[in-house]
Amino acid sequence: MKWKLCAAMLIAATATALTQSQQAAAPRDDAYVSTYKPSRSGGGPDEKTTDDAFARREAMREQFAGDLTPEFMESLMAAAEAQRLESGPAGRGAVKAVSGGAWANIGPDRSSWIQNGVRVNESDTGRVRTFLVNPANDDVVYVLTSSGGLWKTTNFSAPRPAWRAMTDSILSTSGGSAALGKSPDTIYLGTGDPFDPGVGGFVYKSNDGGENWISIAPLPGASTVRDLKVDASGATEVVLAAANGGLFRSANGGASFTRVAGGSFWSIQRTSAGWLASRVANLCAPPAASCPTGQILISTNQGVTWTVIPNGGNVYRGAGRTTLAVGAPGDNVVYAFAANTGDHAQKDLFRSIDGGLNWVALGLDDKTPVNPNADQPNMDIMAGQAFYNQMLLVDPSDASRNTVYIGGQLSAAKSTDGGASWRIISNWLAQFRLPYVHADFHAAAFARVKGAPALLFGTDGGLFVSNDGGDSFSSQKNDGIASYLLYALASNPKHADDVLIGLQDDGTRLRVGSSGTYNQVFGGDGFGVAWSQADDLVTLGSYVYSFIFRNPRNPPSVERKWLVGWTGIDEFFDPPNNYFVTSIETPTAAADPSGLTYFHRTRFKLYRTTNGAASWKAVFETPTRPGEKPEDPPVHTVALRGSWHPMGVSPVDVNHFGVVGNGGNVWFTNDGGASFTNKVLIGVGGWPGFNAALAYASNTTMYIGNEAPIGTAQRVIKSVDGGNTWAAASSGLPPVPIARLLVSPRDPSGNTVYAATWIGVYETTNGGTSWHLFGQGLPIVTVSDLYMPPDGSYLRVATYGRGVWEMRF
């Protein structure tokens, strides 16, 4: 991999950002408490389960005390660059590490079937951001994924193309947007997914189809890239980037960018009137009455200056996030698919015949499709997730530009008369005699397969292709793209190839055997998973808000064999008293020879089961104070953390366990929960709070990692006296959040610990005195979970965007 960084500017900018964010004080980790109250959607065995993108967004805000700041996101980029410079590129998909062998990806890169109340024989992958189609070669297609980077095939016409990851060696796999230059081998790649945190806010360039990336340019004040477009009409390509920090322009082929308009931008299109760009306020929490309305801006000088469109009659008003589309660049006919102010509900689909200067509202919400169904009885396609799922495509082969495709939450629809009437063309579970396309639409494009036009849709479940204008779709071309977004990982201690994972909107999935095939055993957002470590007796999977399922029959591959596993959890689907993220902790085989003990936390309580989740009992509750009035219930004064892995258990005694909380709190017990000790760690060695992960090395030695949204170097703290005193143990760790800590069973001293960070896996072999990057070949990606079997024969990691990786010892 060649690197010709615009280095002076990049390193200076990122170093300054890192210094500033290191000096900044951490916000209170309980500063944001969501008031959002979702309605229940499925969540039982054999029930159809959807995801809730806004609840997921609110959960992240609670974890990180609000939206992540541009300064913090820039510090992530600085940390990733520092890691790359220290380790050095060692070929595609690899960086040299201080210790450890080679990481191997073990999928998921395909599925044979999906279960979510119904069973469909389809394949999925992770969320798609955009498509690039080589205009000179139908077989060359690129898919940009949200956290798995850019993928390329050179045989797209094959039923199952061969895909290659093109960005495993750059600073980020977090995909924002991408565009081709005048040459189809020139690619501009914007990093930073709009919906999940990651390293982003800069633009890469390649002149050889992604084989080498020759420049990188930051977008000052931005952390996500929503859209990229190229104006190749002049001698030097002009690149426009829509980002959360403004609208940016490069006049030198992507070497550097200047902000040309402030605000938060989503979509860019070139029309007969000039360049259009949609601007909106950042996502507001409901009610949205105070949220500023969106605007469409126009430039007639290649993006140098921008003004608001005339918008005769003020037709385009009250809009939020808006996606713009034309059949071909320079068209008179333009469509705009808009959320309402605040970005929650669908606003309307608008049409312009003068290049986007003035608009007509098509009254989408007042229409009924010609083939309504129970999932889509009307044309509210975006449903309540308008900030998240928007897809719009205009057919360039229709000279009238009346053939339009839109996609939202559960369905896609097609109009052939300019939006006057609509037909539903897909369903998220292949019901109502409609073809299967995964829920939550984000991208669309036209390609050609063996000379014939093909329609591409990109969703939370990857790539779907139609060769007949939307009458049917195939998911086969997903096979080979390893871009799933994983929260959690567990494995069978008796059969090492068996893997159970929880994924963002791709459910809970199981691999049996050594292939890359992971089949969905139930749907929605899959969170905590567990497998008995003393045996393979019981598996647990989960959905949101303590929807826990248990399966005493292994392998747990059939949905109907999963049983209710939340009995006794008082806060079951009670959002004010619970968290969106369902966390489960599994004791080691030595600590729990029965294989039936697990732990789970809600917002204020820690639960334990000793019968494989047949029932749960609360063993701890955070402190309370009296209510405002004598008749009011007590009020909790502090909450447990909503992180992915907030609990820990001694590897030798199941009666020693603990849980981390807000405000730097940690509670632990040495007597099975009869009594708990509380320690507040704020200020200890500069500890910032945001406790995220607790790991025991013995009954008396514990480690805690944090996920503070600042560039602090203080990431791990350690106690060797049963939690009485704590000291810093972070030397060598990057200043990025930690999602999980794992003490190696291979080291009886408890001094070998692995840290899952937002930019890779780190190891200490001396109890935290020093840390180093571990292993070769893992991309710079968020590592969300770690697993080692009782015999320590391998380390397996879950990543948020690049699937599962393992290293054998």
Secondary structure in CASP SS format (residue, H / E / C, confidence):
PFRMAT SS
TARGET T0000
AUTHOR 0000-0000-0000
METHOD secondary structure of the structure
MODEL  1
M C 1.00
K C 1.00
W E 1.00
K C 1.00
L C 1.00
C C 1.00
A H 1.00
A H 1.00
M H 1.00
L H 1.00
I H 1.00
A H 1.00
A H 1.00
T H 1.00
A H 1.00
T H 1.00
A H 1.00
L H 1.00
T H 1.00
Q H 1.00
S H 1.00
Q H 1.00
Q H 1.00
A C 1.00
A C 1.00
A C 1.00
P C 1.00
R C 1.00
D C 1.00
D C 1.00
A C 1.00
Y C 1.00
V C 1.00
S C 1.00
T C 1.00
Y C 1.00
K C 1.00
P C 1.00
S C 1.00
R C 1.00
S C 1.00
G C 1.00
G C 1.00
G C 1.00
P C 1.00
D C 1.00
E C 1.00
K C 1.00
T C 1.00
T C 1.00
D C 1.00
D C 1.00
A H 1.00
F H 1.00
A H 1.00
R H 1.00
R H 1.00
E H 1.00
A H 1.00
M H 1.00
R H 1.00
E H 1.00
Q H 1.00
F C 1.00
A C 1.00
G C 1.00
D C 1.00
L C 1.00
T C 1.00
P H 1.00
E H 1.00
F H 1.00
M H 1.00
E H 1.00
S H 1.00
L H 1.00
M H 1.00
A H 1.00
A H 1.00
A H 1.00
E H 1.00
A H 1.00
Q H 1.00
R H 1.00
L H 1.00
E H 1.00
S H 1.00
G C 1.00
P E 1.00
A C 1.00
G C 1.00
R C 1.00
G C 1.00
A C 1.00
V E 1.00
K C 1.00
A C 1.00
V C 1.00
S E 1.00
G E 1.00
G E 1.00
A E 1.00
W C 1.00
A E 1.00
N E 1.00
I C 1.00
G C 1.00
P C 1.00
D C 1.00
R E 1.00
S C 1.00
S C 1.00
W C 1.00
I E 1.00
Q E 1.00
N C 1.00
G C 1.00
V C 1.00
R E 1.00
V E 1.00
N C 1.00
E C 1.00
S C 1.00
D C 1.00
T C 1.00
G C 1.00
R C 1.00
V E 1.00
R E 1.00
T E 1.00
F E 1.00
L E 1.00
V E 1.00
N C 1.00
P C 1.00
A C 1.00
N C 1.00
D C 1.00
D C 1.00
V C 1.00
V E 1.00
Y E 1.00
V E 1.00
L E 1.00
T E 1.00
S C 1.00
S C 1.00
G C 1.00
G E 1.00
L E 1.00
W E 1.00
K E 1.00
T E 1.00
T C 1.00
N C 1.00
F C 1.00
S C 1.00
A C 1.00
P C 1.00
R C 1.00
P C 1.00
A C 1.00
W E 1.00
R E 1.00
A E 1.00
M C 1.00
T C 1.00
D C 1.00
S C 1.00
I C 1.00
L C 1.00
S C 1.00
T C 1.00
S C 1.00
G E 1.00
G E 1.00
S E 1.00
A E 1.00
A E 1.00
L E 1.00
G C 1.00
K C 1.00
S C 1.00
P C 1.00
D C 1.00
T C 1.00
I E 1.00
Y E 1.00
L E 1.00
G E 1.00
T E 1.00
G C 1.00
D C 1.00
P C 1.00
F C 1.00
D C 1.00
P C 1.00
G C 1.00
V C 1.00
G C 1.00
G C 1.00
F E 1.00
V E 1.00
Y E 1.00
K E 1.00
S E 1.00
N C 1.00
D C 1.00
G C 1.00
G C 1.00
E C 1.00
N C 1.00
W E 1.00
I C 1.00
S E 1.00
I E 1.00
A E 1.00
P E 1.00
L C 1.00
P C 1.00
G C 1.00
A C 1.00
S C 1.00
T C 1.00
V E 1.00
R E 1.00
D E 1.00
L E 1.00
K E 1.00
V E 1.00
D E 1.00
A C 1.00
S C 1.00
G C 1.00
A C 1.00
T C 1.00
E C 1.00
V E 1.00
V E 1.00
L E 1.00
A E 1.00
A E 1.00
A E 1.00
N C 1.00
G C 1.00
G E 1.00
L E 1.00
F E 1.00
R E 1.00
S E 1.00
A C 1.00
N C 1.00
G C 1.00
G C 1.00
A C 1.00
S C 1.00
F C 1.00
T E 1.00
R E 1.00
V E 1.00
A E 1.00
G C 1.00
G C 1.00
S E 1.00
F E 1.00
W E 1.00
S E 1.00
I E 1.00
Q E 1.00
R E 1.00
T E 1.00
S C 1.00
A C 1.00
G E 1.00
W E 1.00
L E 1.00
A E 1.00
S E 1.00
R E 1.00
V E 1.00
A C 1.00
N C 1.00
L C 1.00
C C 1.00
A C 1.00
P C 1.00
P C 1.00
A C 1.00
A C 1.00
S C 1.00
C C 1.00
P C 1.00
T C 1.00
G C 1.00
Q E 1.00
I E 1.00
L E 1.00
I E 1.00
S E 1.00
T C 1.00
N C 1.00
Q C 1.00
G C 1.00
V C 1.00
T C 1.00
W C 1.00
T E 1.00
V E 1.00
I C 1.00
P C 1.00
N C 1.00
G H 1.00
G H 1.00
N H 1.00
V C 1.00
Y C 1.00
R C 1.00
G C 1.00
A E 1.00
G E 1.00
R E 1.00
T E 1.00
T E 1.00
L E 1.00
A E 1.00
V C 1.00
G C 1.00
A C 1.00
P C 1.00
G C 1.00
D E 1.00
N C 1.00
V C 1.00
V E 1.00
Y E 1.00
A E 1.00
F E 1.00
A E 1.00
A E 1.00
N E 1.00
T C 1.00
G C 1.00
D C 1.00
H C 1.00
A C 1.00
Q E 1.00
K E 1.00
D E 1.00
L E 1.00
F E 1.00
R E 1.00
S E 1.00
I C 1.00
D C 1.00
G C 1.00
G C 1.00
L C 1.00
N C 1.00
W C 1.00
V E 1.00
A E 1.00
L C 1.00
G C 1.00
L H 1.00
D H 1.00
D H 1.00
K C 1.00
T C 1.00
P C 1.00
V C 1.00
N C 1.00
P C 1.00
N C 1.00
A C 1.00
D C 1.00
Q C 1.00
P C 1.00
N C 1.00
M C 1.00
D C 1.00
I C 1.00
M C 1.00
A C 1.00
G C 1.00
Q C 1.00
A C 1.00
F C 1.00
Y C 1.00
N C 1.00
Q C 1.00
M E 1.00
L E 1.00
L E 1.00
V E 1.00
D C 1.00
P C 1.00
S C 1.00
D C 1.00
A C 1.00
S C 1.00
R C 1.00
N C 1.00
T C 1.00
V E 1.00
Y E 1.00
I E 1.00
G E 1.00
G C 1.00
Q C 1.00
L C 1.00
S C 1.00
A E 1.00
A E 1.00
K E 1.00
S E 1.00
T C 1.00
D C 1.00
G C 1.00
G C 1.00
A C 1.00
S C 1.00
W C 1.00
R E 1.00
I E 1.00
I C 1.00
S C 1.00
N E 1.00
W C 1.00
L C 1.00
A C 1.00
Q C 1.00
F C 1.00
R C 1.00
L C 1.00
P C 1.00
Y E 1.00
V C 1.00
H C 1.00
A C 1.00
D C 1.00
F E 1.00
H E 1.00
A E 1.00
A E 1.00
A E 1.00
F E 1.00
A E 1.00
R E 1.00
V E 1.00
K C 1.00
G C 1.00
A E 1.00
P E 1.00
A E 1.00
L E 1.00
L E 1.00
F E 1.00
G E 1.00
T E 1.00
D C 1.00
G C 1.00
G E 1.00
L E 1.00
F E 1.00
V E 1.00
S E 1.00
N C 1.00
D C 1.00
G C 1.00
G C 1.00
D C 1.00
S C 1.00
F C 1.00
S E 1.00
S C 1.00
Q H 1.00
K H 1.00
N H 1.00
D C 1.00
G C 1.00
I C 1.00
A C 1.00
S C 1.00
Y C 1.00
L E 1.00
L E 1.00
Y E 1.00
A E 1.00
L E 1.00
A E 1.00
S E 1.00
N C 1.00
P C 1.00
K C 1.00
H C 1.00
A C 1.00
D C 1.00
D C 1.00
V E 1.00
L E 1.00
I E 1.00
G E 1.00
L E 1.00
Q C 1.00
D C 1.00
D C 1.00
G C 1.00
T E 1.00
R E 1.00
L E 1.00
R E 1.00
V C 1.00
G C 1.00
S C 1.00
S C 1.00
G C 1.00
T E 1.00
Y C 1.00
N E 1.00
Q E 1.00
V E 1.00
F E 1.00
G C 1.00
G C 1.00
D C 1.00
G C 1.00
F C 1.00
G C 1.00
V C 1.00
A E 1.00
W E 1.00
S C 1.00
Q C 1.00
A C 1.00
D C 1.00
D C 1.00
L C 1.00
V C 1.00
T E 1.00
L E 1.00
G E 1.00
S E 1.00
Y C 1.00
V C 1.00
Y C 1.00
S C 1.00
F C 1.00
I E 1.00
F E 1.00
R E 1.00
N E 1.00
P C 1.00
R C 1.00
N C 1.00
P C 1.00
P C 1.00
S C 1.00
V C 1.00
E H 1.00
R H 1.00
K H 1.00
W C 1.00
L E 1.00
V E 1.00
G C 1.00
W C 1.00
T C 1.00
G C 1.00
I C 1.00
D C 1.00
E C 1.00
F C 1.00
F C 1.00
D C 1.00
P H 1.00
P H 1.00
N H 1.00
N C 1.00
Y C 1.00
F C 1.00
V C 1.00
T C 1.00
S E 1.00
I E 1.00
E E 1.00
T C 1.00
P C 1.00
T C 1.00
A C 1.00
A C 1.00
A C 1.00
D C 1.00
P C 1.00
S C 1.00
G C 1.00
L C 1.00
T C 1.00
Y E 1.00
F E 1.00
H E 1.00
R E 1.00
T C 1.00
R C 1.00
F C 1.00
K E 1.00
L E 1.00
Y E 1.00
R E 1.00
T E 1.00
T C 1.00
N C 1.00
G C 1.00
A C 1.00
A C 1.00
S C 1.00
W C 1.00
K E 1.00
A E 1.00
V E 1.00
F E 1.00
E E 1.00
T C 1.00
P C 1.00
T E 1.00
R E 1.00
P C 1.00
G C 1.00
E C 1.00
K C 1.00
P C 1.00
E C 1.00
D C 1.00
P C 1.00
P C 1.00
V E 1.00
H E 1.00
T C 1.00
V C 1.00
A C 1.00
L E 1.00
R C 1.00
G C 1.00
S C 1.00
W C 1.00
H E 1.00
P C 1.00
M E 1.00
G E 1.00
V E 1.00
S C 1.00
P C 1.00
V C 1.00
D C 1.00
V C 1.00
N C 1.00
H C 1.00
F E 1.00
G E 1.00
V E 1.00
V E 1.00
G E 1.00
N H 1.00
G H 1.00
G H 1.00
N E 1.00
V E 1.00
W E 1.00
F E 1.00
T E 1.00
N C 1.00
D C 1.00
G C 1.00
G C 1.00
A C 1.00
S C 1.00
F C 1.00
T E 1.00
N E 1.00
K E 1.00
V E 1.00
L C 1.00
I C 1.00
G C 1.00
V H 1.00
G H 1.00
G H 1.00
W C 1.00
P C 1.00
G C 1.00
F C 1.00
N E 1.00
A E 1.00
A E 1.00
L E 1.00
A E 1.00
Y E 1.00
A C 1.00
S C 1.00
N C 1.00
T C 1.00
T C 1.00
M E 1.00
Y E 1.00
I E 1.00
G E 1.00
N E 1.00
E C 1.00
A C 1.00
P C 1.00
I C 1.00
G C 1.00
T C 1.00
A C 1.00
Q C 1.00
R C 1.00
V E 1.00
I E 1.00
K E 1.00
S E 1.00
V C 1.00
D C 1.00
G C 1.00
G C 1.00
N C 1.00
T C 1.00
W C 1.00
A E 1.00
A E 1.00
A C 1.00
S C 1.00
S C 1.00
G C 1.00
L C 1.00
P C 1.00
P C 1.00
V C 1.00
P C 1.00
I E 1.00
A E 1.00
R E 1.00
L E 1.00
L E 1.00
V E 1.00
S C 1.00
P C 1.00
R C 1.00
D C 1.00
P C 1.00
S C 1.00
G C 1.00
N C 1.00
T C 1.00
V E 1.00
Y E 1.00
A E 1.00
A E 1.00
T E 1.00
W C 1.00
I C 1.00
G E 1.00
V E 1.00
Y E 1.00
E E 1.00
T E 1.00
T C 1.00
N C 1.00
G C 1.00
G C 1.00
T C 1.00
S C 1.00
W C 1.00
H E 1.00
L E 1.00
F E 1.00
G E 1.00
Q E 1.00
G C 1.00
L C 1.00
P C 1.00
I C 1.00
V C 1.00
T C 1.00
V E 1.00
S E 1.00
D E 1.00
L E 1.00
Y E 1.00
M C 1.00
P C 1.00
P C 1.00
D C 1.00
G C 1.00
S C 1.00
Y E 1.00
L E 1.00
R E 1.00
V E 1.00
A E 1.00
T E 1.00
Y E 1.00
G C 1.00
R C 1.00
G C 1.00
V E 1.00
W E 1.00
E E 1.00
M E 1.00
R E 1.00
F C 1.00
END
